[in-house]
Amino acid sequence: MGGAICALGQVLLDTSKLSPPHMLVAFVVAGAILSGLGIYDKLVDFAGAGALIPVSGFGHSIARGSLMEAQRLGVVGLFTGALEFTGLGVTTAVFFGTVIALAATPKP
C-alpha cells in the first residue's frame, strides 16, 4: 500500500504543477482528513505499516491523537493530542538529523 501511495505522489508530481512541498502538505492533510472521517483506520487495518510509513500516515497520527485526546480532555486535547502521538517521532528525527549533520562533511 505504501508503494501505491508513493506512486500516486509521483504521478501527481509528474502531471501537475504542484511542487514537492505542496505535495507534502497535501498528503499530510489528506491523511488527517481521511483519519477524521474514519477511512484511514480501515486503510491501516488493511495495509498496516504500508499505510503508516508514508507522510499521509503522519497526518493520520496527528488527527487520531487530537481526536482521542479531545474525547478525554475536551478542547485542550485537540492541541495536546497531536504532540503526544507524534512527539517521539519528531524528536527522534530532529536528534538523528542533527547527529548526521554534525558528523557528515558537506561537499563544497
C-alpha positions as CSV (number, residue, x, y, z in Angstrom):
1,M,0.0,0.0,0.0
2,G,2.9,2.4,0.8
3,G,4.2,1.8,-2.8
4,A,0.8,2.8,-4.2
5,I,0.7,6.0,-2.1
6,C,4.2,6.9,-3.3
7,A,3.3,6.0,-6.9
8,L,0.3,8.3,-6.6
9,G,2.6,11.1,-5.4
10,Q,5.0,10.6,-8.2
11,V,2.2,10.7,-10.8
12,L,0.9,13.9,-9.3
13,L,4.4,15.4,-9.4
14,D,4.8,14.4,-13.0
15,T,1.4,15.5,-14.2
16,S,0.6,18.6,-12.2
17,K,2.3,21.9,-11.3
18,L,2.5,21.1,-7.6
19,S,5.9,21.5,-6.1
20,P,7.3,18.8,-3.6
21,P,6.5,21.0,-0.6
22,H,2.9,21.4,-1.8
23,M,2.7,17.6,-2.3
24,L,4.0,17.0,1.3
25,V,1.3,19.3,2.7
26,A,-1.4,17.7,0.5
27,F,-0.6,14.2,1.7
28,V,-0.4,15.2,5.4
29,V,-3.8,17.0,5.1
30,A,-5.3,14.1,3.1
31,G,-4.2,11.7,5.8
32,A,-5.7,13.8,8.5
33,I,-9.0,14.3,6.7
34,L,-9.3,10.6,5.9
35,S,-8.5,9.8,9.5
36,G,-11.1,12.2,10.7
37,L,-13.7,10.5,8.5
38,G,-12.7,7.1,9.8
39,I,-11.4,5.9,6.4
40,Y,-7.7,5.9,7.2
41,D,-8.2,3.5,10.1
42,K,-9.6,0.9,7.7
43,L,-6.7,1.5,5.4
44,V,-4.3,0.9,8.3
45,D,-6.1,-2.3,9.2
46,F,-5.7,-3.5,5.7
47,A,-2.2,-2.3,4.8
48,G,-0.5,-2.0,8.2
49,A,2.8,-0.2,8.0
50,G,2.3,0.4,4.3
51,A,-0.2,3.0,5.2
52,L,1.5,4.3,8.3
53,I,5.0,4.9,6.9
54,P,4.3,7.4,4.1
55,V,3.8,11.0,5.1
56,S,0.0,10.6,4.9
57,G,0.4,8.4,8.0
58,F,1.8,11.4,9.8
59,G,-1.4,13.3,9.1
60,H,-3.4,10.3,10.4
61,S,-1.4,10.2,13.6
62,I,-1.9,13.9,14.2
63,A,-5.7,13.7,13.6
64,R,-6.0,10.5,15.6
65,G,-4.1,11.8,18.6
66,S,-6.1,15.1,18.5
67,L,-9.4,13.3,18.3
68,M,-8.6,10.8,21.0
69,E,-7.4,13.4,23.4
70,A,-10.3,15.7,22.6
71,Q,-12.6,13.0,23.8
72,R,-10.6,12.7,27.0
73,L,-9.7,16.3,27.8
74,G,-12.1,18.4,25.7
75,V,-10.9,21.3,23.6
76,V,-7.4,21.2,25.2
77,G,-6.9,17.7,23.8
78,L,-7.2,19.0,20.3
79,F,-3.8,20.7,20.8
80,T,-2.1,18.3,23.1
81,G,-3.1,15.1,21.4
82,A,-1.1,15.7,18.2
83,L,2.1,16.3,20.2
84,E,1.5,13.3,22.4
85,F,1.1,10.9,19.4
86,T,3.8,12.4,17.2
87,G,6.3,13.9,19.6
88,L,8.6,10.9,19.9
89,G,8.9,10.5,16.1
90,V,9.6,14.2,15.5
91,T,12.2,14.3,18.4
92,T,14.0,11.3,17.0
93,A,14.1,12.7,13.5
94,V,15.5,16.0,14.8
95,F,18.1,14.3,17.0
96,F,19.4,12.0,14.3
97,G,19.3,14.7,11.7
98,T,21.5,16.8,14.0
99,V,23.9,14.0,14.6
100,I,24.3,13.2,10.9
101,A,24.7,17.0,10.1
102,L,27.5,17.3,12.6
103,A,29.2,14.0,11.6
104,A,28.9,14.5,7.8
105,T,31.3,16.5,5.7
106,P,29.4,18.7,3.3
107,K,30.6,18.8,-0.3
108,P,31.8,22.3,-1.5
